[in-house]
Amino acid sequence: MSRADAPPTDPHPTDPRPAGPPPWRWLTATDPDVVHALLTSCDAHQAAMSGTPAPARRPETTRRLVESGAVHLLHHATGPAGMFTLTERPPTGTDETVFPPAERPLYLSRLAVAPAWLTAGALVGVRCVRRAVEVATDTGGDVLRAQVNPDLRDTCALLALLGFTPCGPTFDDGAGRRHAHLHRPLRPAAADPGKD
């Protein structure tokens, strides 16, 4: 093929593969300072919106959870957008007696969304909870358990929409901090052979 017969070069080539990382991606968190800053900024925002005290968060706990690989971070091209922690052990203050029996429960905790994304319509909280359900199911959990501040109405509504139901009473520490327990089955219940 002569040079004159060669196809013209597109001055504006379009590659169907975007350059660089995708705008949204899931990471296993590695920096406890980033995680703690996201968590406490969300706590402060939620406390201001609900008029309730922010939970006390210990940096040592954040560091331990990050080092164990339990913190899942939703990262946007602009920075951390949301996160959750998924563990086999219940968080401090969990009353196991309120839950229905389970063979392999997993625990969702420290669900947080960067305040800038709470009003941006990006559904970061939905993405986080759906991802938690997906990871918990893929790792063999049969139920996902969580604690929630019942005064955070939007969070409670989101969790209810995504299949979480309340278990037991609402607990109060006497200083204005309340929490309730929720659970979500991850697998269909086994059929009872004695029923049609």
C-alpha positions as CSV (number, residue, x, y, z in Angstrom):
1,M,0.0,0.0,0.0
2,S,1.5,3.3,-1.0
3,R,1.6,6.2,1.3
4,A,-1.1,7.9,-0.8
5,D,-3.4,4.9,-0.4
6,A,-3.0,4.7,3.4
7,P,-6.2,5.5,5.4
8,P,-6.3,9.0,6.9
9,T,-5.3,9.4,10.5
10,D,-8.2,10.5,12.7
11,P,-7.1,13.8,14.3
12,H,-9.5,13.0,17.2
13,P,-9.3,9.2,17.9
14,T,-11.9,7.7,20.2
15,D,-10.8,4.8,22.3
16,P,-13.7,2.9,23.9
17,R,-11.4,2.3,26.9
18,P,-11.2,5.4,29.1
19,A,-7.8,6.5,30.1
20,G,-6.8,6.2,33.7
21,P,-8.8,4.6,36.6
22,P,-12.6,4.6,36.5
23,P,-14.3,7.5,38.3
24,W,-15.8,5.1,40.9
25,R,-13.9,2.1,42.3
26,W,-13.9,-0.1,45.4
27,L,-10.7,-0.4,47.4
28,T,-9.7,-2.2,50.6
29,A,-8.7,0.7,52.7
30,T,-5.0,1.0,53.7
31,D,-4.7,4.4,55.3
32,P,-6.3,4.6,58.7
33,D,-6.0,8.4,58.8
34,V,-8.1,8.8,55.6
35,V,-10.7,6.3,56.9
36,H,-10.9,8.0,60.3
37,A,-11.3,11.5,58.7
38,L,-14.1,10.2,56.5
39,L,-15.8,8.5,59.4
40,T,-15.6,11.5,61.8
41,S,-16.6,14.0,59.2
42,C,-19.7,12.0,58.4
43,D,-20.5,11.6,62.1
44,A,-20.2,15.3,62.7
45,H,-22.5,16.0,59.7
46,Q,-25.1,13.5,60.8
47,A,-25.0,14.8,64.4
48,A,-25.6,18.3,63.3
49,M,-28.5,17.3,61.0
50,S,-30.2,15.1,63.6
51,G,-29.4,17.1,66.8
52,T,-27.9,14.0,68.4
53,P,-24.4,13.4,69.8
54,A,-21.8,12.0,67.5
55,P,-20.5,8.6,68.4
56,A,-17.1,8.4,70.1
57,R,-14.6,7.0,67.6
58,R,-11.2,5.6,68.6
59,P,-8.3,6.0,66.1
60,E,-6.8,2.8,67.5
61,T,-10.0,0.9,66.5
62,T,-9.9,2.4,63.0
63,R,-6.3,1.4,62.6
64,R,-6.9,-2.2,63.8
65,L,-9.9,-2.5,61.4
66,V,-7.9,-1.1,58.5
67,E,-4.9,-3.3,59.2
68,S,-7.2,-6.4,59.3
69,G,-8.6,-5.6,55.8
70,A,-12.1,-5.1,57.1
71,V,-12.7,-1.5,55.7
72,H,-14.1,-1.2,52.2
73,L,-13.7,2.2,50.6
74,L,-15.7,3.6,47.7
75,H,-13.3,6.0,46.0
76,H,-14.2,8.6,43.4
77,A,-11.7,10.3,41.1
78,T,-12.0,13.3,43.5
79,G,-11.3,11.3,46.6
80,P,-12.9,9.0,49.2
81,A,-16.7,9.1,49.0
82,G,-18.0,6.3,51.2
83,M,-17.0,3.3,53.3
84,F,-18.2,0.5,55.5
85,T,-16.6,-2.1,57.8
86,L,-17.5,-5.8,57.5
87,T,-16.4,-8.2,60.3
88,E,-17.1,-11.6,61.6
89,R,-17.0,-10.3,65.2
90,P,-19.8,-8.0,66.5
91,P,-18.9,-4.4,67.3
92,T,-18.8,-3.3,70.9
93,G,-22.2,-2.8,72.4
94,T,-23.9,-5.4,70.2
95,D,-26.5,-7.4,72.0
96,E,-26.4,-10.8,70.3
97,T,-29.5,-12.0,72.1
98,V,-31.9,-9.8,70.1
99,F,-31.0,-11.4,66.8
100,P,-32.6,-14.5,65.2
101,P,-30.3,-17.5,65.1
102,A,-27.7,-17.6,62.3
103,E,-24.9,-20.0,61.3
104,R,-22.5,-17.4,60.0
105,P,-23.5,-13.8,60.8
106,L,-21.4,-11.0,59.5
107,Y,-21.5,-7.4,60.9
108,L,-21.8,-4.2,59.0
109,S,-20.6,-1.2,60.9
110,R,-19.0,2.3,60.5
111,L,-21.1,3.0,57.4
112,A,-20.1,6.5,56.4
113,V,-20.5,8.9,53.4
114,A,-18.4,12.0,52.8
115,P,-20.7,15.0,53.6
116,A,-20.2,16.5,50.1
117,W,-21.8,13.3,48.6
118,L,-24.8,13.2,51.0
119,T,-26.6,15.8,49.0
120,A,-25.1,15.2,45.6
121,G,-27.6,12.6,44.4
122,A,-24.9,10.0,43.7
123,L,-26.5,7.4,46.1
124,V,-23.1,6.6,47.7
125,G,-24.9,5.2,50.8
126,V,-26.9,2.8,48.6
127,R,-23.7,1.7,46.8
128,C,-22.0,1.0,50.1
129,V,-24.9,-1.1,51.5
130,R,-25.3,-3.0,48.3
131,R,-21.6,-3.7,48.2
132,A,-21.7,-4.9,51.8
133,V,-24.5,-7.3,51.0
134,E,-22.6,-8.6,48.0
135,V,-19.3,-9.1,49.8
136,A,-21.0,-10.7,52.8
137,T,-22.9,-13.1,50.6
138,D,-19.7,-13.9,48.5
139,T,-17.8,-14.7,51.7
140,G,-20.4,-17.2,52.9
141,G,-22.4,-15.2,55.4
142,D,-26.0,-16.1,56.0
143,V,-27.1,-12.9,57.6
144,L,-25.8,-9.4,57.9
145,R,-26.3,-7.6,61.2
146,A,-25.9,-3.9,62.0
147,Q,-26.4,-1.3,64.7
148,V,-28.0,2.0,63.7
149,N,-28.8,5.3,65.5
150,P,-32.7,5.4,65.1
151,D,-32.5,9.2,65.0
152,L,-30.7,9.1,61.7
153,R,-34.0,8.7,59.7
154,D,-32.4,8.8,56.3
155,T,-30.0,6.0,57.2
156,C,-32.7,3.9,58.8
157,A,-34.9,4.4,55.7
158,L,-32.1,3.4,53.4
159,L,-31.3,0.2,55.4
160,A,-35.0,-0.7,55.5
161,L,-35.3,-0.2,51.7
162,L,-32.4,-2.6,51.2
163,G,-33.9,-5.4,53.3
164,F,-32.8,-4.7,56.9
165,T,-35.4,-5.2,59.6
166,P,-35.2,-4.2,63.3
167,C,-34.5,-6.7,66.1
168,G,-35.3,-6.1,69.7
169,P,-35.6,-2.8,71.6
170,T,-33.8,0.5,71.1
171,F,-30.9,1.0,73.6
172,D,-30.0,4.3,75.2
173,D,-26.7,5.0,77.0
174,G,-28.3,7.8,79.1
175,A,-26.2,10.5,77.4
176,G,-28.5,10.9,74.4
177,R,-26.8,8.2,72.3
178,R,-29.3,5.5,71.1
179,H,-28.9,2.5,68.9
180,A,-31.0,-0.2,67.5
181,H,-30.1,-3.6,66.0
182,L,-31.0,-4.6,62.4
183,H,-30.5,-7.7,60.4
184,R,-30.8,-8.8,56.8
185,P,-30.9,-12.5,55.6
186,L,-28.4,-13.1,52.8
187,R,-29.8,-16.5,51.6
188,P,-33.3,-17.7,51.2
189,A,-34.6,-19.6,54.3
190,A,-34.5,-23.4,53.8
191,A,-37.9,-24.9,53.0
192,D,-39.6,-26.7,55.8
193,P,-40.1,-30.3,54.6
194,G,-43.2,-30.6,56.8
195,K,-45.0,-27.8,54.8
196,D,-46.5,-27.9,51.3
